[in-house]
């Protein structure tokens, strides 16, 4: 793969990899027959739209996995991350609070634009990762309820799906309202977790004609509670329970779709999807064996040294004899602690939750009209989502409000966090309040597609696409760093908060109001316009040739402000690296070539070469001075 710049084009030839490849698909099973036997459906019964035209999966020259809602239920796949158990070459990481990072065939980036496209019907969901808000990064994905199918397309899909489809594309396809028949489904489930709580889930979907052959509707709602099983206990209070079953999560979603067919050749579909997914953020595992003792070593630090990082990474010095210890040496005594008989199984001394919650709104209006030899489809959609970490909004308190609510003696340990090990009594608390942040965006997309509908040897798809996405993110680290570094290293504030004055001299930097140590605010705007087309020619009813291309113009505007005493400055400027801004624009071209031979109705030989790209991002600037 070549560079991952703004155009970031990666030409990946898959001809050899795909030679003699029969399209893999998860075979779905039909309903139980009267004799109680399950009949496996043939591959030709699964219709996909991966090529922007409807076709059976065994005739699509792609490395594709398709699975229906029935298949999801039977395999126990409850979340998008579960797909990696059954879909080859798919990896899902960092999943928390409704966001996750998807990668296909190992093509992944932890910052900037995504490398795997994610779609809800025809609306792209993939989201740019922002610096400094790792737990809030990732793409929000829909819940796996009331879906028609999921299609996973492996390999670059830049021709038809545009940016962020370098590794491939995942499509969540929802049911279309029927104009002739009523249908529905309902499910309910309850479970218990050993040494944990009670989990439950339920969903209902209904649809059918309001006016036969003219107006149809489908609505659905779903809720899931995943029980936790790890308890957070207080090592300062003989294991008193702080939070029971603290690692649970909840998912809620709803969808409505309305289909209007003013004529036999025209349909208008309006749909809206909402979801809220919340991860309680409790410990992922329990720690420390029961009834064992522990000890920290003795350390000494030279307090004449200065440090610019938080926490201060100061190298210890050799401890002198106590009767020869100078005043500038800070001695941190050896401490013994334990045992902890109250720990036991599924108990954790972690005293801080990393809560994450994501709200997602997706709306679309699709107009489809069929002519004699081709069809026209217009898709107008919007997306709005927000991921919030550490309970900034979920607990209805901002970080500053929490700080103001802490008593003057700072004994309320339920609000403060004692992070790390082994920071317990007889040490005073290692005071850190929160590492709060959010990542949000909103935007609009418009696509116009024309596709052939005739049965001749030529078939084609052409279209145009435009989008504008605005995103912003912020994080701020708040804590009693004065006390923290004094306890750990014996340092004074002016020895830690270090920066430079206009003459290049080191100066102490005071803490920001409300205990803010550092903060980063980012505003990003992505724009894309593109034209694309794909032409197929069928020879002898079995041999098909494909050629396609997409020409895009991608622009990216960005603005960042980074400041706080941990940065070395409280007033961000371009000169000190606290303000970074600018814009870039490129025009990537993503071609595709392919050939396929349909040996039998259920198998084919094909070879393809395609190209993908991802938009670039912001590189952190070099520090203007090194302390």
N, C-alpha and C positions, 0 to 999 in steps of 0.2 A: 504494500500500500504506500502510495506516495504521500507527500506532505499533507497535513491537515490544516491548511490555511483557510482563508475565506471561501475560495472556490473548493479547496481541499479535495480535488478530484482524485478518486482512487479507481484506476482501471483494473478490474479484476477479471481476467479471462477464466471462464469456467468450462471451456470446451472439453478439456480432458477430464475434469472432475465430473462432468455431467454426461459424458459418453456412456452409452449403454445404461443410463439411469432410468429406471421406471419410477414415475412420480410416486413418492411415498405418501400414503394417506392413512389416517386412522380409520379403519373400517368401522362403520356404525352398525348397530343391530336394530332390527325391526322390533315391533311390539311382540309380546309373547303370543304365539299362535294358540289355537284352541287345544292343541295337544300338549301345550306347555313347553314347546321347544322354541329356541331362539333361532331366527333365520338371519343370517348375515346378508346385508344389502350389498349389491355389486358396486364397484367403484363408480360406474356410470350413473348411479342414483344421486351422487353428491354433486350439486351444481355450485360453482364458485364464480366470482367476478373479479378474480385477481388481475386479469388482463383488461379490465374495464369493459368487458363484454361477457355475457353469460355463456358458460360452457361447462361441460362435465369435467371433473377433476382429472380424469385419466386422459384427457385430450389437451391439457394445459402444459406447455413445455417449460415448467418451472419446478424447482425443488420446493414442494409445497406440502404442508400438513394442514388438513382441514378436519375439524371436529365439531359436531353439533352440540346443542344444549343437552340432548339425551346422552351423548357420549361423555360430556363433562360430569353429569350427575352420576353415571354408572361408574366412572373412574374415580369419583370422589375428589374432583378438582374444584376447590372452593375459592381460590384467589388466582390472579394472573401469575403470581410466582410459582404456583403449582404446575403451570404448563411446562416448565423445564423438566418435569419428571417424565414427560411423554413426547416432547418435541425435540428431535435431534438438533444439536448445535445451538440451542437456546439457553442463555444464562440470565438469571434475574438476581440482582444484588441490591443491597442497601434498602430493602423494602421496609418501610415504617410509615405508619400514618397515612396510607393511601398513595404513596409515591414510591417508585422503584426505578432502577436503571436496567434497561433491557439491552442485551447484546446478542448478536447472532454471528456464529462462526468466529468468535473471539475478537470481533471488531468493536472496540469499546473505548470511550473517552469519559474520564471522570469530571471534566470541566468543559464548559462551552456547550455548543450544540450537540444534540444527541446523534448517535450513529445508527439507531434503529427507529424506523418510523412506526408510529402507533396511531391507529385510526378508529374512531367510532363512526361506523358507516363511511361517509365521505369526508368527515371532519378530522383533520390532523390534531393529535393530542400531545405529541412530543414537546418537551419543554427544555429550554436552555438551563444548564446548571450555572449558578452564580457562585462567586468566590466567597468564602467565609461562612456559608450557611449550609454546611454539608448535610446535616440531618434534615434540612428542608428541601434538598435537591432531589431530582428525579422527575419522572413523568407520572402524572395522575392517571390511573387506569380505572375503567368501570368495573363494577361488581359482576360476577359471573352468574347472572340470573336473567331470564327472559331474553336469551340470545337465540338467533337463528343458527349461527355457527361462528367459529373463529377460524380465520385463515392465517397461517404463518408462512410467509414467502422468504425463502433463504436466498442470499446473494443480492448484489446491488440492484436497487429498483428505482434508480434516478430518473429514468425516462418517463415513467407514468406517475411516479409518486414524489418526485422532486427532492428537496434537501432532506438531510438526516435519514436517508435510507441506504447508507453505505453497506451495512451488513445485511439488511433485509427490512421487511415490513410486517407488522402484525395488525390484522384487521378484525375488529369486533363488529359483527353484522347483526343488526336487530331485526325482529320480524316486521313485515309490512302489514298494515291493517288490511283485513279482507273486506271486500264489498259484497260477498255472497254468503259467507258462512261464519257462524259464531264459534269461537274457540277460547280456551283458557287453560290455566294450570295453577295449581296451588301446592305448596309444600310446607311442612312444619317438621321441626326436628329439635330434640333436646338431648343433652349429653352431660355427663359429670366427669370431672377430672380428678384422679386420685390425689388426695391431699390438696385439692384446689376447689374451685367454685363450680357453678352450674352454667353451662353454655346452652344457647338456644338460637334458633333462626326460623324465620318464616317468610313466605312470599306469596304473592298472588298476582296473576296476570289475566286480563280479560280483553277480548276484542271481537269485533264483528261489525256488520253493516248498521248504520243509523238510517240510511236511505239506500235500499238495495240498488246495487250497480252504480251508485253515485257518491255516497259518503260513508266512510268507514272509520273506526276508531280502535285504538289499542292502548290500554293503560296497564301499568304494573307498579308494584311497590315491594320492597324487600328490606329486611332488617336481620342482622346477625350479631350476636354477642359471643365472643370467644373468651372462655373463662381463663383466668390466670391461676397460677399455682405456687408462685414464689412470694413469700412474705418478707417485707422489709422490717428489720428490728433495730432497736436503738442500742448501740454498744455503750452509750453513756449512762444507760438506765437499766442495766441488768437484763437487756434483751426485751424491753417493752415493745409491744407491737406498734409499728408506725403505720404500715399499710399492708392490708391482707390481700393476697392474690393480686399482686401489684403489676403483673405483666399481661393483663388482658387487653382486648381491643374490641371495637364495635364498628359495624359498617351499616350504613343506611343509604338506600337509593330509591328513586322514583323516576318513571318515564311515562310520557304521554305522546301519542302520535295520531295525527288526523290526516286521512287521505280523502281528497276530493277529485272525482273524475267527471269533469263537465262534458266530456265526450269519450268515445271509445279509444281515441288516439291520444288523449291528453290526461295527465294526472298531476295533481299538486299535493305534496306531502309536507306538512309542518310537524316538527317533532321537538321535544325538549327533554333533556336528561339532567338529573340532579343527583349528586351523591355527597355524602360526608363520611369520611373514614377517620377514625381516631385510634391512636395507639397510646395506651396508658403510660408506656415508657418505663415500666419497672425493670428490675434486673433480669438479664437473660440467663443467668445461672446462679447457683449458690456457691459459697466460698468458705474456706477455712475448715479443716477438720475439727471435730468437737474435742474438748478437753485437752488441747495442746497449748503449750506456752510459746510465746514469741518474744523477740527482743530486737531493738534497733541498735545499731552500732553507735559508738561515740564519734562525733564529727567536730572539727574545729574550722573556723572561717576567719579570714583576715578582713576585718570590716573597713580597712582603708581602701579596699578595691571597690570599684563601681560596676554596676551592671545595667544593661538597657532592656533586658527581657523580663517578662512576667509569666510565670514565676521566675525569679532570678536563677540562672544556671551558673552558679559560682562553684569553682573547683575547691574542694576542701584542702586544707593544709595540714601538715603533721601537727598533732597536738603536743604542745610543750608540757613539761612538768608543771603541776598545778602551782607550786611555789615560785615558778619562774614565768608564769603566764602574764604577758603584757596586757595592758588595758584594751588594745585594739583587737585582741583575739577573742572571738565569741565561741564558747564551748557549748555544744549541744550534747547533753548527757545521754549516756546509754539508758534505755528505758525497757523494762520488762513488763509484759502484759499478758493477759490470759490466765487461765483457760476460759473458754466461752461455752459453757455447758448448755446455754440456751439456743445455740445455733441449730444443730441438727439438720435433717434433710429439708430441702426447699426453704431454707432461711438464708437471708442475705443481710450483710451489714451495710450494703450500699444505702445511702440515705438521701438520694436525690433521684427523682424521676426525670426522664428525658421525654416528656410528652410531645407528641406530634399529631396534628390534625389537618386534614385537607378537605376543602370544600371545592366542588367542581360543578360548573354549569356549562351545558352545551346545548345550543339551539340551532336548528337548520330549517331552511325552506328549499324544497326541491321541486322543480318544474320539469316534467318530462313530456315530450311530444314526439310521436312517431309519424314519419312521412312514408312514402311508398318504399324507398330504398335505404333510408337512414333515419336515425333518431337524434334528437337534440335534448340534452339534459343541462339544466342550470342548477347549481348548488350554491346557496348563500348561507353561510354559517357563522356563528360567533362562539367564542370560548372565553370563560372567565374562571379563574381558579386562584386559590390562596392556600399556602401551607404555612402553618404557624407552629413553631417549636417551643417546648418548655412551658406551655400553658399560659402564654402571654394573654391570650383572649379566653382560653378555655376556663381559666379560673377567675375571669373577670377582674384581674388585677394586672396593671402594667408593672414592669420591673421597678420603676421608680416608686410606684405606690407600695410595692412590697417592702422596698428599702425603708420608706418612711414609716411603715407599720411595725418595724422591728424595735423592741424596747431598747432604751439607752444602754442597758447593761449587756445587751446582746446574748441573752440566755434562751431565747426562743429558738431552739434547734430544729423545730419542725419547719420553720421558714428558711433557715440557713442550711447550707449543705456542707457536710464533711466528706470531701471526695478524696479518693486515693487511699492507699494502705501503706503504713499503719498509723494513720492520724487519729488516734483515740486519746482518752485520758490515760496517764496523768498529764498529757499535753493539753493546753487550751485548744479550743476548736480552731481548725483551719478554715477561716471564714470565706466562703464564696457564696454569692447569692444566686445569680442566674446567668446563663449564656443564652439570652433570648434572641429571637430572630423571626423573620418572615420572608416568604418568597411568593410574589403574586404577579399575575399578568392578566391581560384582556386583549382581545383582538378579533378581527373579522377576516374571513376568507371568501373568495368568490372563484368558482370554477365553471367553465362552459365547455361541454364536451359534445362532439358529434361522432356517431359510430354507425358503421354500415349495418344494414339488417338483411341484405339480400343473400341468396345462397350461391352466388357465383364464386369463381376461383379467387377473386380479390376481396379482402376484408380489411377494414381500416378503422382507426380511432385518431381523431385530432382534437385539440383543445387549447384553451388558454386558462391561466391561473394567476391570481393576484392575492396577496395577503399583507396585512400589517399587524404586527404584534408588539404591544408595549408591555414591558416587564419592569418590576422594581423589587429590590430586596434590601434588607437591612439586618444587621445583627449588632448587638452590643454586649460586651462582657462587663458585668458589674460585680464588685466584691470589695471586701475590706483588705485590699492589698497591702496597706500600711502595716496592719497587724500580721498578716501572713508572712511577709518577708522579714519583719522584725523577729518573729518567733523562729523561723526556719534558718535565717542567715545572720541575724543581728544587724541588719542593714537599716540605715535611716532613709527617709523618703528621698532626700536629695542625692543619695547614692544610687538610687534605683531609677527614678524618673529622670533619665538623662537625655539631653538634647544638645543643640548647638545654638549659640547666639549669632548675630550678624558678623561677628569677628571670628567665628569658628571655635569659640571657647565652649567647653562643656558647661551646661547649666542644669540645675534641677527643674523638673517640670511638675507642677502640682496636679493633683487629681482633679478630674472634671466634676462638676456638680452631680450629686446623687450617686457618687461612687463609680461612675462610668470609667472604665480603664481603657477601653478601645471600642471604636464603632466604625462600621463601614456601610455606606449608603450608595446604592447603585441604581441607575436608570438606564434601561436598554430598549432599543427599538429595532426590530427586525422587519425588513420589507422584502418581498419577493414578487416578481412578475415573470411569467414564463409562457412559452408556447411549446407544444409537444405534439408528436404524432407517431403512429406505429402502423406499418403496412405489412399485411400477410398475403402471400400468394400460395395457393394450393395447387399442386401438380399431381395428376394421376390419383386424386382423392386420398393419397396417403403421405405424400411428401410436401412439406410446407416450409417456406422460407419467410423469415421475419427480419425487418429492418425498422429501426426507430431512432428518434433523437428528441432531446429536450434542450432548448436554449433558454437560459434563465438569466435574470439580472437580480443579484442579491446585494442588498445594502444593510449595513449595521452601524447604528449610532449608539454611542455609549458615553456615560458620565459616571465617574466614581469619586467619592470623597472618603478618605480614610484618615482618621485622626484619633488622638487620645494619648495619654502619657506613655502607654506601652509602645506607641509608634515612634516616640521621640519628639512629637509636636502636638500641640493642642489646637493650632490654627493651620488647617491644611492649605498648602499652596502648590502650584505647579513645580516650583523650585525644590521643595522638600519631598516631592513625590506623593503628597497627600491628595492632590487633584489630578486625575487622569481622565482625558476625554478625547473624543475624535470621532471619525467616521471612515468607513472603508466601503468599497463597492467593487464587485467583480461580476463577470458574466461566464459562468461555467457552462460547458456543453457536455451532455451525457448521452452518448449513443448506445445502441443495442443492436446486436446481430444474432441471428439464430437460425437453426435448421432442425426439423424434426421429421421422423418417419414413424407413422402409426402402423406398427406391425400387426396388432390385433386390437379389437375394441377395448381391451383392458391393459395394453402395454405399448410403449413407444421407445424409440431411440431418439435422443435429441442432444444437441450441443448448442451452447450459447455463450456469448461474451457481452458483458454489460458494464456500466460505469455508474458510480454514485458520488455524491459530494455532501459536504456539510459546511455550514457557514462558520467562519472563524469567530474569534472573540477577543477578549482583552488580556494581554499579558501583563502581569504585575511588574511595575517599574523597579529598576535597581535602586537601592537606597543611595541617596546622594552622598552620604558620609558613612563611614564604618567606625563604630566606637571601639 
